[in-house]
Amino acid sequence: MKEFDYIIIGGGCAGLSLAYELEINEKLKDKTLAIIEPRTEYKKDKTWSFWKVTNHNFDDCVKKSWENFTVNISKNTKYIQCTSYPYQSVDSGLFYEKINNKLKENKNISFFKNISEINSKNSFVFNSVPSIKKDHRNLWQHFCGVEIETQNNFFDDEIFNLMDFDCDQRESVHFFYTLPYSKTSALIETTWLSKMNDGSKKDYDAQIKDYIENHLNLKNYKIIYKEEGAIPLFYPSHKIEKNKINIGTAGGMTRLSTGYTFLNIQEHSKYICKNIENISKTKKFEISKKYQFLDDIFLRVLEKHPEMMPDIFFKMFKSSPKTVIKFLSNKSNFFEDLSIIFKMPKITFIKALFY
Ligand SMILES: Cc1cc2nc3c(=O)[nH]c(=O)nc-3n(C[C@H](O)[C@H](O)[C@H](O)COP(=O)(O)OP(=O)(O)OC[C@H]3O[C@@H](n4cnc5c(N)ncnc54)[C@H](O)[C@@H]3O)c2cc1C
């Protein structure tokens, strides 16, 4: 069976981002790479959005970018400008196409459906398939979104809505998220931060229909695309193995308080590429311990007091937009962290240390 220098398990966001980074930096001229990916065809299946706090390779896959957004709670709306860090939405269809076209050019890169088709004994492995044990105590960010089209102009495409908490909370944390791509099209998502031990929050279609028709007051529209997902708000289990690194969600690249993962994946890919010649001895890349600690407290509060979360998120955005965005994107300094921490209900957060 064929052997390869490197193996990437999972040709999704993290696997393909890494392969692309290695390819464009000419790290695969004299090395071979096998990508293990079971899917039979690549098509748009996700929309990755984030504030652009660092450069990445996929500006040409950005479907839309905004410099203004809102956050809503019942009877109150905050308008926020993000000119320094625009919010970008990457179309996964364009992303897959761009990367796969590039990788095809290199004969040293091969795709397989299953790792059993190759000899992996002497390869260095990058694994993006998470090992997630069923545990009813785990928190998830789970959501469903539809892209809709209207006949007449309806949306203001200059401003997106990050969180609209003015909806049914069901003793959990629930908000709607609206990305207007144009005056006649938008992605509208219902998002829950909750455990997933029953199906009680998963009537997504009814939630979205009710929001569009009775909250946005839009009656004439057509659904042209749908996406559904669940992001673990905990780190997948991780076994330290020589010659193996986990990447993507499996590699702890999700910011647990927000679910944002895409840009962390890009930074991880750049880090691996820079250290590829000495990868087995390179220090593990991770989201800074500071955010791991703060997110842990945040999620404890969220679990114990879901009813407080709309206000907590709303208050967080009372800090300067730059500060909040940097904090949510793991780029804040000590003083910016303090500015966010002081906006939080202190006694609740201190008590959470002892739950
Ligand atoms: C619908 C959705 C929307 C999201 N939106 C955002 C967002 O807006 N912003 C953000 O920052 N993050 C977002 N995320 C979170 C995160 O960025 C994505 O989940 C991202 O795709 C994670 O990349 P990954 O490579 O870890 O996983 P994936 O992209 O899921 O890739 C894993 C790959 O492994 C393959 N695979 C599965 N089983 C095997 C196996 N046994 N062997 C080999 N391969 C296998 C899969 O087919 C898949 O291609 C979203 C997640 C989802 C699900």
The ligand as an SDF file (V2000), in Angstrom:
LIG
                    3D

 53 58  0  0  0  0  0  0  0  0999 V2000
  -23.4380   24.7710    9.5630 C   0  0  0  0  0  0  0  0  0  0  0  0
  -22.2360   25.3550   10.2920 C   0  0  0  0  0  0  0  0  0  0  0  0
  -22.0100   26.7240   10.2460 C   0  0  0  0  0  0  0  0  0  0  0  0
  -20.8820   27.2580   10.9110 C   0  0  0  0  0  0  0  0  0  0  0  0
  -20.6780   28.6060   10.8660 N   0  0  0  0  0  0  0  0  0  0  0  0
  -19.5720   29.1310   11.4300 C   0  0  0  0  0  0  0  0  0  0  0  0
  -19.3140   30.5080   11.3410 C   0  0  0  0  0  0  0  0  0  0  0  0
  -20.1440   31.2810   10.8320 O   0  0  0  0  0  0  0  0  0  0  0  0
  -18.1500   30.9890   11.8390 N   0  0  0  0  0  0  0  0  0  0  0  0
  -17.2380   30.1710   12.4370 C   0  0  0  0  0  0  0  0  0  0  0  0
  -16.1670   30.6650   12.8520 O   0  0  0  0  0  0  0  0  0  0  0  0
  -17.4880   28.8600   12.5930 N   0  0  0  0  0  0  0  0  0  0  0  0
  -18.6330   28.3220   12.1110 C   0  0  0  0  0  0  0  0  0  0  0  0
  -18.8660   26.9750   12.2290 N   0  0  0  0  0  0  0  0  0  0  0  0
  -17.9410   26.1760   13.0420 C   0  0  0  0  0  0  0  0  0  0  0  0
  -16.7120   25.6780   12.2600 C   0  0  0  0  0  0  0  0  0  0  0  0
  -16.0590   26.7320   11.6400 O   0  0  0  0  0  0  0  0  0  0  0  0
  -17.0800   24.6430   11.2410 C   0  0  0  0  0  0  0  0  0  0  0  0
  -17.6870   23.5490   11.8590 O   0  0  0  0  0  0  0  0  0  0  0  0
  -15.8730   24.1540   10.4490 C   0  0  0  0  0  0  0  0  0  0  0  0
  -16.3680   23.4680    9.3290 O   0  0  0  0  0  0  0  0  0  0  0  0
  -14.9750   23.2470   11.2740 C   0  0  0  0  0  0  0  0  0  0  0  0
  -13.9730   22.7260   10.4480 O   0  0  0  0  0  0  0  0  0  0  0  0
  -13.4450   21.2290   10.6280 P   0  0  0  0  0  0  0  0  0  0  0  0
  -12.4990   20.9820    9.5560 O   0  0  0  0  0  0  0  0  0  0  0  0
  -13.0400   21.0340   12.0380 O   0  0  0  0  0  0  0  0  0  0  0  0
  -14.7460   20.3280   10.4210 O   0  0  0  0  0  0  0  0  0  0  0  0
  -15.4990   20.0490    9.0370 P   0  0  0  0  0  0  0  0  0  0  0  0
  -15.4670   21.2470    8.1800 O   0  0  0  0  0  0  0  0  0  0  0  0
  -16.8110   19.4710    9.4130 O   0  0  0  0  0  0  0  0  0  0  0  0
  -14.5890   18.9410    8.3550 O   0  0  0  0  0  0  0  0  0  0  0  0
  -14.5010   17.6340    8.8130 C   0  0  0  0  0  0  0  0  0  0  0  0
  -14.4240   16.7310    7.5790 C   0  0  0  0  0  0  0  0  0  0  0  0
  -14.1860   15.3790    7.9970 O   0  0  0  0  0  0  0  0  0  0  0  0
  -14.9050   14.5280    7.1450 C   0  0  0  0  0  0  0  0  0  0  0  0
  -15.0830   13.2480    7.8520 N   0  0  0  0  0  0  0  0  0  0  0  0
  -16.0870   12.8540    8.6660 C   0  0  0  0  0  0  0  0  0  0  0  0
  -15.8490   11.6090    9.1200 N   0  0  0  0  0  0  0  0  0  0  0  0
  -14.6700   11.2010    8.5880 C   0  0  0  0  0  0  0  0  0  0  0  0
  -13.8770   10.0150    8.7120 C   0  0  0  0  0  0  0  0  0  0  0  0
  -14.2700    9.0120    9.4840 N   0  0  0  0  0  0  0  0  0  0  0  0
  -12.7060    9.9740    8.0560 N   0  0  0  0  0  0  0  0  0  0  0  0
  -12.2960   11.0080    7.2910 C   0  0  0  0  0  0  0  0  0  0  0  0
  -13.0050   12.1590    7.1490 N   0  0  0  0  0  0  0  0  0  0  0  0
  -14.1760   12.2510    7.7890 C   0  0  0  0  0  0  0  0  0  0  0  0
  -16.2040   15.2720    6.8690 C   0  0  0  0  0  0  0  0  0  0  0  0
  -16.8320   14.8150    5.6830 O   0  0  0  0  0  0  0  0  0  0  0  0
  -15.6980   16.7120    6.7490 C   0  0  0  0  0  0  0  0  0  0  0  0
  -15.4050   17.0510    5.4130 O   0  0  0  0  0  0  0  0  0  0  0  0
  -20.0020   26.4110   11.6290 C   0  0  0  0  0  0  0  0  0  0  0  0
  -20.2900   25.0490   11.7040 C   0  0  0  0  0  0  0  0  0  0  0  0
  -21.4010   24.5240   11.0530 C   0  0  0  0  0  0  0  0  0  0  0  0
  -21.6640   23.0340   11.1980 C   0  0  0  0  0  0  0  0  0  0  0  0
  1  2  1  0
  2  3  1  0
  2 52  2  0
  3  4  2  0
  4  5  1  0
  4 50  1  0
  5  6  2  0
  6  7  1  0
  6 13  1  0
  7  8  2  0
  7  9  1  0
  9 10  1  0
 10 11  2  0
 10 12  1  0
 12 13  2  0
 13 14  1  0
 14 15  1  0
 14 50  1  0
 15 16  1  0
 16 17  1  0
 16 18  1  0
 18 19  1  0
 18 20  1  0
 20 21  1  0
 20 22  1  0
 22 23  1  0
 23 24  1  0
 24 25  2  0
 24 26  1  0
 24 27  1  0
 27 28  1  0
 28 29  2  0
 28 30  1  0
 28 31  1  0
 31 32  1  0
 32 33  1  0
 33 34  1  0
 33 48  1  0
 34 35  1  0
 35 36  1  0
 35 46  1  0
 36 37  1  0
 36 45  1  0
 37 38  2  0
 38 39  1  0
 39 40  1  0
 39 45  2  0
 40 41  1  0
 40 42  2  0
 42 43  1  0
 43 44  2  0
 44 45  1  0
 46 47  1  0
 46 48  1  0
 48 49  1  0
 50 51  2  0
 51 52  1  0
 52 53  1  0
M  END
$$$$
